[in-house]
């Protein structure tokens, strides 16, 4: 066991998750339930699963892992057989000692010392207790449901829906939040009776009694004293360089998801040279080169690293219905139908490297950038009663009284940005240094005047890798270009970004007649297509028109109490003919239709399983 933490932090492929039940029911019944839950989370041929149970305590757990990975050998236990751990995710910075040894030494302080994105179940036989826990941000999700004396938990909601079919309905208040913001808030889910374990939770189950607590809340970091600008920049540089190597430590191939932005630039500037060189890749469209592709190529070349462009191929649109259904199903609807490219591209990334290092969430944590706001769906699409629920939900998100780092790390990321993360994690191990405990804790100490500025990031790149600071970012920032030329380039980059956004996503209804002009500009490489490679707005009118029409034709099967079905069909027709832009509305409609069809109506019921399911590799291991 002395090598357990070393392996947990250096070996990879820890996803996808865990499932279990605390119950007084007979052991055979509980095992059947847990096995059915874990089977529902096996989405790929390279997944395997397992089970363990503590009969006297009424604790039963299963896991799904990538075949051949270290955690496929779960559960982990100490030499005395007193402590057992079932684990999902990754912990960093605990190489010198086993996690179970750390738990035995630290007791209740153990959970607060973990650093990473994770969830797990720790069974302590001497205490007669089991502890269900997750990371302090709540990014490694745990869905929970309490029924009578039973507590069900799983990394995916569908695991609970599988064995508790009475939960297969929308939570109307949470649905209103989803329609208002594109996600649910305050650890709620779309599903009736299913909640999320809040970030930083530890739930103790002892003698069939449940005690809920939080081992961490962000106010602990909010009380820190702010640093001066000079001290913050100096400490940030030292901290970032110190924590970054752990994210590259792996027995598997490491890939860097490289863009033209500052957050991946910082990673590249501070990356330590190792014998096992990572591979860089950038996502792109079927043809052409976005600014991300052009700049990422230059950055990788300056670092002497191989760089690949992972493109959507022609079969992506031909098989879009299957890709959309798969994405909605795997992510429990948190990634919408028009996020179907996420699993598609990450599957290609897995062929290059099973570990993905990304700059995700750097802008949110360090610079307060946010896209978390009302989606602004047309109210006419909903019934009058449900329209009132949506308006009420729009007032539920309060930013002004919340510390900006608290809002970013503990609300926006685990609620609003979880969907794309969930899709990608089904294929690769996800790592970002910008949710490292030390980085987030330090972000709380940034002086007010630096919270929206790029100075700390630019200084870090310039000091660590001057050659990279001379390559402009996707927003036009480049060393030595602070005068008129530099300002002009930044304005040009920002203008092309806005044009790309409005063309592909947010063009108002009144300007839809400009589509032919903008498409012509895009085909000639002028302005349009500089930043974006996803053209769902246009695809829904052309290549995906039949797919959209088929879904809308079945609108009568939807819940009439939510939708104004006549206007739903009208919106689709208006978008198809180019008179209006209903991209966000159609994404919502397509996503919720898939949720209802795949997770409510078509998901197998109960704990029985087919011959095909029974062939999944499962190992019963006595705890």
C-alpha positions as CSV (number, residue, x, y, z in Angstrom):
1,X,0.0,0.0,0.0
2,X,2.9,2.4,0.4
3,X,3.0,2.8,-3.4
4,X,-0.7,3.5,-3.8
5,X,-0.6,7.3,-3.9
6,X,2.4,7.2,-6.2
7,X,0.4,5.1,-8.6
8,X,-2.8,7.1,-8.2
9,X,-1.0,10.3,-9.2
10,X,1.2,8.9,-11.9
11,X,-1.0,6.2,-13.6
12,X,-3.9,7.5,-15.7
13,X,-7.3,6.5,-17.1
14,X,-9.2,6.9,-13.9
15,X,-12.6,7.7,-15.4
16,X,-15.5,7.2,-15.7
17,X,-17.0,6.7,-12.2
18,X,-18.5,4.9,-9.3
19,X,-22.0,3.8,-8.2
20,X,-23.5,2.3,-5.0
21,X,-26.1,2.1,-2.4
22,X,-26.4,2.3,1.4
23,X,-29.2,0.0,2.4
24,X,-30.6,-2.5,4.9
25,X,-31.8,-4.7,2.0
26,X,-30.5,-8.3,1.5
27,X,-27.0,-8.4,0.1
28,X,-28.0,-10.2,-3.1
29,X,-30.6,-7.6,-3.9
30,X,-28.2,-4.8,-3.3
31,X,-25.5,-6.4,-5.5
32,X,-28.0,-6.8,-8.3
33,X,-29.0,-3.2,-8.1
34,X,-25.4,-1.9,-8.0
35,X,-24.3,-4.1,-11.0
36,X,-27.2,-2.8,-13.0
37,X,-26.2,0.8,-12.1
38,X,-22.6,0.2,-13.2
39,X,-23.6,-1.5,-16.5
40,X,-25.5,1.7,-17.4
41,X,-22.2,3.6,-17.3
42,X,-20.3,1.3,-19.7
43,X,-20.2,3.4,-22.9
44,X,-17.1,2.0,-24.7
45,X,-15.5,-1.3,-25.4
46,X,-12.4,-0.2,-23.5
47,X,-14.5,0.1,-20.2
48,X,-14.6,-2.6,-17.6
49,X,-16.5,-2.7,-14.2
50,X,-16.4,-4.3,-10.8
51,X,-18.2,-4.6,-7.5
52,X,-17.6,-4.9,-3.8
53,X,-19.8,-4.9,-0.7
54,X,-19.6,-4.7,3.1
55,X,-22.6,-6.7,4.1
56,X,-22.6,-6.0,7.9
57,X,-22.5,-2.2,7.3
58,X,-25.0,-2.3,4.4
59,X,-22.6,-0.6,2.0
60,X,-22.3,-1.7,-1.6
61,X,-20.3,-0.1,-4.4
62,X,-19.3,-0.6,-8.0
63,X,-17.0,1.2,-10.4
64,X,-16.5,1.6,-14.1
65,X,-12.9,2.1,-15.4
66,X,-10.9,2.0,-18.6
67,X,-9.7,-1.5,-19.1
68,X,-6.1,-2.1,-18.2
69,X,-5.9,1.1,-16.1
70,X,-4.7,1.0,-12.5
71,X,-8.1,1.6,-11.1
72,X,-9.5,-1.3,-13.0
73,X,-7.9,-3.3,-10.1
74,X,-10.2,-1.7,-7.5
75,X,-11.0,-1.8,-4.6
76,X,-7.9,-0.6,-2.8
77,X,-7.3,-1.8,0.7
78,X,-4.8,-1.7,3.6
79,X,-2.8,-4.7,4.7
80,X,-5.0,-5.3,7.8
81,X,-8.2,-5.3,5.7
82,X,-9.7,-2.5,7.8
83,X,-10.0,0.2,5.2
84,X,-11.2,0.0,1.6
85,X,-11.3,2.7,-1.0
86,X,-13.3,2.9,-4.3
87,X,-12.1,5.8,-6.3
88,X,-12.9,7.9,-9.4
89,X,-10.8,10.7,-10.8
90,X,-7.3,11.8,-9.9
91,X,-5.4,13.2,-6.9
92,X,-2.2,15.2,-7.3
93,X,0.7,15.8,-4.9
94,X,0.5,12.6,-2.8
95,X,3.2,10.4,-4.3
96,X,5.2,9.7,-1.1
97,X,2.5,7.9,0.8
98,X,-0.6,5.9,0.2
99,X,-4.0,7.6,0.2
100,X,-5.3,5.0,2.6
101,X,-2.3,5.5,4.9
102,X,-2.9,9.2,4.7
103,X,-6.5,8.6,5.7
104,X,-5.4,6.5,8.7
105,X,-3.0,9.1,9.8
106,X,-5.1,12.2,9.3
107,X,-8.6,10.9,10.1
108,X,-11.2,13.6,9.5
109,X,-8.6,16.0,8.0
110,X,-7.9,13.5,5.2
111,X,-10.4,14.8,2.7
112,X,-9.2,18.4,2.9
113,X,-5.7,17.4,1.9
114,X,-6.8,15.9,-1.4
115,X,-6.0,17.9,-4.5
116,X,-7.7,17.1,-7.9
117,X,-11.0,16.3,-9.4
118,X,-12.3,13.1,-7.8
119,X,-15.0,11.3,-5.9
120,X,-14.8,8.1,-3.8
121,X,-16.1,5.9,-1.1
122,X,-13.9,5.1,1.9
123,X,-15.1,2.2,4.1
124,X,-13.6,2.1,7.6
125,X,-14.5,-1.2,9.4
126,X,-12.9,-0.2,12.7
127,X,-15.2,2.9,12.9
128,X,-18.1,1.0,11.3
129,X,-18.5,3.8,8.9
130,X,-18.4,4.6,5.2
131,X,-17.6,8.0,3.7
132,X,-18.9,9.2,0.4
133,X,-16.9,12.3,-0.8
134,X,-16.0,14.4,-3.8
135,X,-13.6,17.2,-4.8
136,X,-14.1,20.6,-3.3
137,X,-15.4,22.1,-6.6
138,X,-18.0,19.3,-7.3
139,X,-16.6,18.8,-10.8
140,X,-16.4,15.0,-10.4
141,X,-20.1,14.7,-10.0
142,X,-22.0,12.4,-7.7
143,X,-25.7,12.1,-8.3
144,X,-27.7,11.1,-5.2
145,X,-31.2,10.0,-4.3
146,X,-32.6,9.1,-0.9
147,X,-35.5,6.7,-0.7
148,X,-36.9,5.4,2.6
149,X,-33.8,4.1,4.4
150,X,-31.7,3.7,1.2
151,X,-29.2,6.2,-0.3
152,X,-28.3,5.7,-4.0
153,X,-25.3,7.4,-5.5
154,X,-23.6,7.3,-8.9
155,X,-21.3,9.4,-11.2
156,X,-24.0,9.5,-13.8
157,X,-27.7,10.2,-13.4
158,X,-28.7,7.4,-15.8
159,X,-27.4,4.8,-13.3
160,X,-30.1,6.0,-10.8
161,X,-32.8,6.2,-13.6
162,X,-32.0,2.7,-14.6
163,X,-32.9,1.1,-11.2
164,X,-35.4,3.8,-10.1
165,X,-37.8,4.3,-13.1
166,X,-40.1,6.4,-10.9
167,X,-37.5,9.1,-11.2
168,X,-37.8,9.3,-15.0
169,X,-39.4,12.7,-15.1
170,X,-38.2,16.3,-15.2
171,X,-37.9,18.3,-12.0
172,X,-40.0,21.3,-13.2
173,X,-38.1,24.0,-11.2
174,X,-34.8,22.6,-12.3
175,X,-36.0,22.4,-15.9
176,X,-37.0,26.1,-15.6
177,X,-33.4,26.8,-14.5
178,X,-32.1,24.8,-17.5
179,X,-34.3,26.8,-19.9
180,X,-33.1,30.0,-18.4
181,X,-29.4,29.4,-18.2
182,X,-28.7,26.2,-20.2
183,X,-27.9,24.3,-16.9
184,X,-29.3,23.6,-13.5
185,X,-28.2,25.6,-10.4
186,X,-27.5,24.9,-6.7
187,X,-26.6,21.2,-7.1
188,X,-30.0,20.4,-8.7
189,X,-30.4,18.2,-11.7
190,X,-33.0,17.9,-14.5
191,X,-34.4,14.8,-12.9
192,X,-37.1,14.6,-10.3
193,X,-35.7,13.4,-6.9
194,X,-32.0,13.4,-8.0
195,X,-29.6,15.9,-6.6
196,X,-25.9,16.4,-6.8
197,X,-23.5,16.0,-3.9
198,X,-22.4,19.6,-3.2
199,X,-18.7,20.3,-3.8
200,X,-16.5,19.6,-0.8
201,X,-18.9,17.1,0.7
202,X,-18.3,14.1,2.9
203,X,-21.4,12.0,3.8
204,X,-20.9,9.5,6.6
205,X,-23.0,6.3,6.7
206,X,-22.9,4.6,10.1
207,X,-25.3,2.1,11.6
208,X,-27.7,2.8,8.8
209,X,-27.8,6.5,9.7
210,X,-26.6,9.2,7.3
211,X,-24.8,12.4,8.4
212,X,-24.1,15.1,5.7
213,X,-21.3,17.6,6.1
214,X,-18.9,19.7,4.1
215,X,-15.2,19.4,4.6
216,X,-14.6,22.5,2.6
217,X,-16.4,25.7,1.7
218,X,-14.9,28.6,-0.3
219,X,-15.2,31.1,2.5
220,X,-12.0,29.5,3.9
221,X,-10.2,31.0,1.0
222,X,-12.2,34.2,0.8
223,X,-10.8,35.3,4.1
224,X,-7.2,35.4,2.9
225,X,-5.5,38.8,2.7
226,X,-5.0,40.2,-0.8
227,X,-1.4,40.6,-2.0
228,X,0.1,43.6,-3.7
229,X,0.3,43.4,-7.5
230,X,4.0,42.7,-7.5
231,X,3.8,40.1,-4.8
232,X,0.9,38.3,-6.5
233,X,2.6,38.1,-9.9
234,X,5.8,36.8,-8.3
235,X,4.0,34.2,-6.2
236,X,1.8,33.2,-9.1
237,X,4.8,32.5,-11.3
238,X,6.5,30.4,-8.5
239,X,3.3,28.5,-7.7
240,X,2.4,27.7,-11.3
241,X,5.8,26.4,-12.2
242,X,5.8,24.3,-9.0
243,X,2.4,22.6,-9.5
244,X,2.5,22.1,-13.3
245,X,4.9,19.1,-13.5
246,X,2.4,16.8,-11.7
247,X,-0.1,17.3,-14.5
248,X,2.5,15.9,-17.0
249,X,3.5,12.9,-14.9
250,X,2.0,9.8,-16.5
251,X,2.7,6.3,-17.6
252,X,0.5,6.9,-20.6
253,X,0.9,9.2,-23.6
254,X,0.2,12.9,-22.7
255,X,-1.5,15.2,-25.2
256,X,-1.8,19.0,-24.9
257,X,-5.0,20.5,-26.3
258,X,-3.4,23.6,-27.7
259,X,-5.1,26.8,-28.7
260,X,-4.0,30.3,-29.5
261,X,-5.1,31.6,-26.1
262,X,-3.0,32.7,-23.1
263,X,-4.0,29.8,-20.8
264,X,-2.4,27.1,-22.9
265,X,0.5,29.5,-23.7
266,X,1.3,29.6,-20.0
267,X,1.3,25.8,-19.9
268,X,3.7,25.6,-22.8
269,X,6.0,28.3,-21.5
270,X,6.4,26.6,-18.1
271,X,6.4,23.0,-19.2
272,X,9.5,21.2,-18.0
273,X,11.4,19.1,-20.5
274,X,11.0,15.4,-19.9
275,X,12.2,12.2,-21.7
276,X,8.6,11.5,-22.7
277,X,7.6,14.4,-24.9
278,X,3.9,15.2,-25.2
279,X,2.0,15.6,-28.4
280,X,0.0,18.8,-29.2
281,X,-3.3,18.9,-31.1
282,X,-5.9,21.4,-32.0
283,X,-9.5,20.8,-32.9
284,X,-10.6,22.1,-36.3
285,X,-13.3,22.0,-39.0
286,X,-13.5,19.9,-42.2
287,X,-11.3,22.4,-44.0
288,X,-9.4,25.6,-43.6
289,X,-7.4,26.8,-40.6
290,X,-8.8,28.8,-37.7
291,X,-6.6,31.3,-35.8
292,X,-6.3,28.7,-33.1
293,X,-4.9,26.2,-35.6
294,X,-2.4,28.7,-37.1
295,X,-1.2,30.0,-33.7
296,X,-1.0,26.6,-32.1
297,X,1.1,25.3,-34.9
298,X,3.6,28.1,-34.4
299,X,3.7,27.5,-30.6
300,X,4.2,23.8,-30.9
301,X,7.0,24.4,-33.5
302,X,8.7,26.9,-31.3
303,X,8.7,24.3,-28.5
304,X,9.9,21.5,-30.8
305,X,6.8,19.4,-30.3
306,X,4.7,17.5,-32.8
307,X,1.3,19.1,-33.6
308,X,-1.8,17.5,-35.1
309,X,-5.0,19.0,-36.4
310,X,-8.0,16.9,-35.4
311,X,-10.8,17.6,-37.9
312,X,-14.4,16.9,-38.2
313,X,-14.8,14.6,-41.2
314,X,-17.7,14.5,-43.7
315,X,-19.2,11.5,-41.9
316,X,-19.8,13.6,-38.8
317,X,-22.8,15.4,-40.4
318,X,-24.0,12.2,-42.2
319,X,-24.2,10.4,-38.9
320,X,-25.1,13.4,-36.8
321,X,-28.3,11.9,-35.3
322,X,-26.3,9.1,-33.7
323,X,-23.6,11.4,-32.5
324,X,-26.1,13.8,-30.9
325,X,-28.0,11.0,-29.2
326,X,-24.7,9.5,-27.9
327,X,-23.6,12.9,-26.5
328,X,-26.9,13.6,-24.7
329,X,-27.0,10.0,-23.3
330,X,-23.4,9.8,-22.1
331,X,-23.6,13.3,-20.4
332,X,-27.1,12.9,-19.0
333,X,-28.2,15.9,-21.1
334,X,-25.5,18.3,-19.6
335,X,-23.9,18.5,-23.1
336,X,-26.5,19.4,-25.6
337,X,-27.3,17.9,-29.0
338,X,-25.3,20.6,-30.7
339,X,-22.3,19.6,-28.6
340,X,-22.1,16.3,-30.6
341,X,-18.6,17.2,-31.8
342,X,-17.1,16.9,-28.3
343,X,-17.1,13.1,-28.1
344,X,-16.3,12.8,-31.8
345,X,-13.2,14.9,-31.5
346,X,-12.1,13.5,-28.1
347,X,-12.2,10.0,-29.5
348,X,-9.7,11.1,-32.1
349,X,-7.6,12.7,-29.4
350,X,-7.6,9.4,-27.5
351,X,-5.9,7.8,-30.5
352,X,-3.0,10.2,-30.0
353,X,-2.9,10.3,-26.2
354,X,-5.2,9.0,-23.4
355,X,-4.4,12.1,-21.2
356,X,-5.5,15.6,-22.2
357,X,-3.9,18.6,-20.7
358,X,-5.9,21.7,-21.3
359,X,-6.0,25.4,-20.4
360,X,-9.7,25.2,-19.7
361,X,-11.0,27.4,-16.9
362,X,-7.9,29.6,-16.6
363,X,-9.8,32.7,-17.9
364,X,-12.7,32.1,-15.5
365,X,-10.5,31.5,-12.3
366,X,-7.7,34.0,-13.0
367,X,-9.4,36.8,-14.9
368,X,-13.1,36.6,-14.1
369,X,-14.3,36.0,-17.6
370,X,-17.8,34.5,-17.6
371,X,-20.4,33.3,-20.1
372,X,-22.8,32.4,-17.3
373,X,-25.9,34.4,-18.1
374,X,-29.5,33.9,-19.2
375,X,-29.7,32.1,-22.6
376,X,-32.6,34.4,-23.7
377,X,-34.8,31.7,-25.3
378,X,-37.9,33.0,-27.0
379,X,-40.7,33.0,-24.4
380,X,-43.3,32.2,-27.0
381,X,-42.0,28.6,-27.3
382,X,-43.3,27.8,-23.8
383,X,-46.7,27.5,-22.2
384,X,-47.9,30.5,-20.3
385,X,-47.6,28.7,-16.9
386,X,-44.1,27.5,-17.6
387,X,-43.0,30.9,-19.0
388,X,-43.6,32.3,-15.5
389,X,-41.4,29.6,-14.0
390,X,-38.6,30.5,-16.4
391,X,-38.8,34.2,-15.5
392,X,-38.6,33.3,-11.8
393,X,-35.6,31.1,-12.4
394,X,-33.7,33.9,-14.2
395,X,-33.5,35.8,-10.9
396,X,-31.9,32.9,-9.1
397,X,-28.3,33.5,-10.3
398,X,-26.7,36.2,-8.1
399,X,-23.2,37.4,-9.1
400,X,-22.8,40.7,-7.4
401,X,-22.5,39.5,-3.8
402,X,-20.3,36.5,-4.6
403,X,-16.5,36.7,-4.7
404,X,-15.6,36.4,-8.4
405,X,-13.3,33.4,-7.9
406,X,-15.9,31.7,-5.8
407,X,-18.4,32.2,-8.6
408,X,-16.1,30.9,-11.2
409,X,-14.6,27.8,-9.4
410,X,-17.6,26.8,-7.3
411,X,-20.6,27.7,-9.4
412,X,-19.9,28.4,-13.1
413,X,-17.4,25.6,-13.8
414,X,-19.3,22.7,-12.0
415,X,-22.7,23.9,-13.2
416,X,-22.5,25.8,-16.5
417,X,-19.3,24.4,-18.0
418,X,-19.6,20.8,-16.9
419,X,-21.3,19.5,-20.1
420,X,-18.4,19.7,-22.5
421,X,-16.1,18.5,-19.7
422,X,-18.3,15.4,-19.2
423,X,-18.3,14.6,-22.9
424,X,-14.5,14.8,-23.2
425,X,-13.9,12.7,-20.0
426,X,-15.8,9.8,-21.5
427,X,-12.8,9.4,-23.9
428,X,-9.7,10.8,-22.2
429,X,-8.3,11.7,-18.8
430,X,-8.9,15.4,-18.3
431,X,-6.3,17.6,-16.6
432,X,-6.2,21.3,-16.1
433,X,-3.8,23.1,-13.7
434,X,-6.3,25.9,-13.3
435,X,-8.3,23.9,-10.9
436,X,-5.3,23.0,-8.8
437,X,-6.0,23.8,-5.2
438,X,-2.9,26.0,-4.9
439,X,-3.8,28.0,-8.0
440,X,-7.4,28.6,-7.1
441,X,-6.4,29.5,-3.5
442,X,-3.9,32.0,-4.8
443,X,-6.4,33.5,-7.2
444,X,-8.4,34.6,-4.2
445,X,-5.4,36.8,-3.1
446,X,-5.2,38.7,-6.4
447,X,-5.5,42.4,-5.9
448,X,-8.7,43.9,-7.2
449,X,-7.0,45.8,-10.1
450,X,-5.4,42.6,-11.5
451,X,-8.6,40.4,-11.5
452,X,-9.6,41.3,-15.0
453,X,-6.1,42.0,-16.4
454,X,-3.7,39.8,-18.4
455,X,-0.5,41.2,-16.8
456,X,0.3,38.2,-14.6
457,X,-0.2,35.8,-17.5
458,X,1.8,37.9,-20.0
459,X,4.6,38.3,-17.5
460,X,4.8,34.6,-16.8
461,X,5.1,33.8,-20.5
462,X,7.6,36.5,-21.2
463,X,9.8,35.5,-18.2
464,X,9.6,31.7,-18.9
465,X,9.7,31.5,-22.7
466,X,10.4,34.8,-24.5
467,X,10.1,33.1,-27.9
468,X,6.5,32.3,-27.1
469,X,5.7,35.8,-25.9
470,X,6.5,37.0,-29.4
471,X,3.8,34.9,-31.0
472,X,0.4,36.8,-30.7
473,X,-2.5,35.3,-28.9
474,X,-5.9,34.8,-30.4
475,X,-6.9,38.2,-29.1
476,X,-3.8,39.9,-30.6
477,X,-1.6,40.3,-27.5
478,X,2.0,40.1,-28.4
479,X,5.3,41.3,-26.7
480,X,6.5,44.7,-28.0
481,X,3.3,45.6,-29.7
482,X,1.7,47.9,-27.2
483,X,1.5,50.9,-29.5
484,X,-0.9,51.8,-32.3
485,X,-0.1,48.7,-34.3
486,X,-0.6,46.5,-31.2
487,X,-3.9,48.2,-30.4
488,X,-5.1,47.8,-34.0
489,X,-4.3,44.1,-34.1
490,X,-6.2,43.6,-30.8
491,X,-9.2,45.5,-32.2
492,X,-9.1,43.5,-35.4
493,X,-9.0,40.2,-33.5
494,X,-11.8,41.2,-31.3
495,X,-13.9,42.4,-34.3
496,X,-13.4,39.1,-36.1
497,X,-14.3,37.2,-33.0
498,X,-17.6,39.1,-32.7
499,X,-18.4,38.7,-36.4
500,X,-17.7,34.9,-36.1
501,X,-19.9,34.7,-33.1
502,X,-22.8,36.6,-34.6
503,X,-22.6,34.7,-37.9
504,X,-22.5,31.2,-36.3
505,X,-24.6,31.6,-33.2
506,X,-26.1,35.0,-32.3
507,X,-27.3,36.8,-35.4
508,X,-30.5,38.6,-34.6
509,X,-33.7,37.7,-36.4
510,X,-33.8,41.0,-38.2
511,X,-30.3,40.4,-39.7
512,X,-30.9,36.8,-40.9
513,X,-31.2,38.2,-44.5
514,X,-27.5,38.9,-44.4
515,X,-26.7,35.2,-44.3
516,X,-25.7,34.9,-48.0
517,X,-23.3,37.8,-47.7
518,X,-21.6,36.4,-44.6
519,X,-21.4,33.0,-46.1
520,X,-19.7,34.4,-49.1
521,X,-17.2,36.3,-46.9
522,X,-16.5,33.0,-45.1
523,X,-16.0,31.0,-48.2
524,X,-13.3,33.6,-49.3
525,X,-11.6,33.5,-45.9
526,X,-12.6,37.1,-45.0
527,X,-13.6,37.8,-41.4
528,X,-15.9,34.9,-41.0
529,X,-14.3,31.6,-39.9
530,X,-11.2,33.2,-38.3
531,X,-12.1,31.8,-34.9
532,X,-14.9,29.3,-35.2
533,X,-15.1,26.0,-37.0
534,X,-18.6,24.9,-35.9
535,X,-21.4,26.0,-38.2
536,X,-24.4,24.5,-36.5
537,X,-26.7,27.5,-37.4
538,X,-26.0,26.9,-41.1
539,X,-25.9,23.1,-40.8
540,X,-29.4,23.0,-39.3
541,X,-30.6,24.7,-42.4
542,X,-28.7,22.6,-44.9
543,X,-27.0,19.3,-44.1
544,X,-29.0,18.7,-40.9
545,X,-32.3,19.9,-42.2
546,X,-33.8,16.4,-42.4
547,X,-32.6,15.5,-38.9
548,X,-34.2,18.7,-37.5
549,X,-37.5,18.1,-39.4
550,X,-37.7,14.5,-38.1
551,X,-37.4,15.6,-34.5
552,X,-39.9,18.4,-34.9
553,X,-42.4,16.1,-36.6
554,X,-42.6,14.1,-33.4
555,X,-43.3,17.2,-31.3
556,X,-46.7,15.9,-30.4
557,X,-45.1,13.3,-28.2
558,X,-43.5,15.9,-25.9
559,X,-44.8,17.2,-22.7
560,X,-47.5,19.7,-23.7
561,X,-47.5,21.4,-20.3
562,X,-44.0,22.9,-21.1
563,X,-44.1,23.7,-24.8
564,X,-46.3,25.7,-27.1
565,X,-46.1,23.0,-29.7
566,X,-47.4,25.0,-32.6
567,X,-44.7,27.7,-32.1
568,X,-42.0,25.0,-31.7
569,X,-42.8,23.8,-35.2
570,X,-43.1,27.3,-36.5
571,X,-39.6,28.2,-35.0
572,X,-38.1,25.2,-36.8
573,X,-39.7,26.2,-40.1
574,X,-38.5,29.8,-39.8
575,X,-35.0,28.7,-39.1
576,X,-34.9,26.2,-41.9
577,X,-36.0,28.8,-44.4
578,X,-33.5,31.4,-43.1
579,X,-36.1,34.0,-41.9
580,X,-35.1,33.7,-38.2
581,X,-32.3,32.5,-36.0
582,X,-33.5,30.0,-33.5
583,X,-30.2,28.2,-32.9
584,X,-30.3,28.2,-29.1
585,X,-34.0,27.3,-29.0
586,X,-33.5,24.4,-31.4
587,X,-30.5,23.1,-29.4
588,X,-32.7,23.1,-26.3
589,X,-35.5,21.4,-28.1
590,X,-33.3,18.7,-29.6
591,X,-31.5,18.1,-26.3
592,X,-34.6,17.8,-24.1
593,X,-36.3,15.6,-26.7
594,X,-33.3,13.3,-26.6
595,X,-33.3,13.2,-22.8
596,X,-36.9,12.2,-22.7
597,X,-36.5,9.6,-25.4
598,X,-33.2,8.1,-24.3
599,X,-33.3,8.4,-20.5
600,X,-37.0,8.2,-19.8
601,X,-38.6,6.0,-22.4
602,X,-35.9,3.8,-23.9
603,X,-33.6,3.2,-20.9
604,X,-34.0,-0.4,-19.7
605,X,-36.0,-0.7,-16.6
606,X,-35.1,-2.4,-13.3
607,X,-32.1,-4.7,-12.6
608,X,-32.6,-7.3,-15.3
609,X,-29.9,-7.3,-18.0
610,X,-29.6,-8.7,-21.5
611,X,-27.2,-11.3,-22.8
612,X,-25.2,-8.5,-24.4
613,X,-24.9,-6.7,-21.1
614,X,-23.9,-9.9,-19.3
615,X,-20.8,-10.1,-21.5
616,X,-19.4,-7.0,-20.0
617,X,-16.4,-7.8,-17.9
618,X,-17.3,-7.6,-14.3
619,X,-15.4,-8.9,-11.3
620,X,-17.0,-9.5,-7.9
621,X,-14.4,-8.7,-5.3
622,X,-15.2,-9.2,-1.6
623,X,-14.3,-6.2,0.5
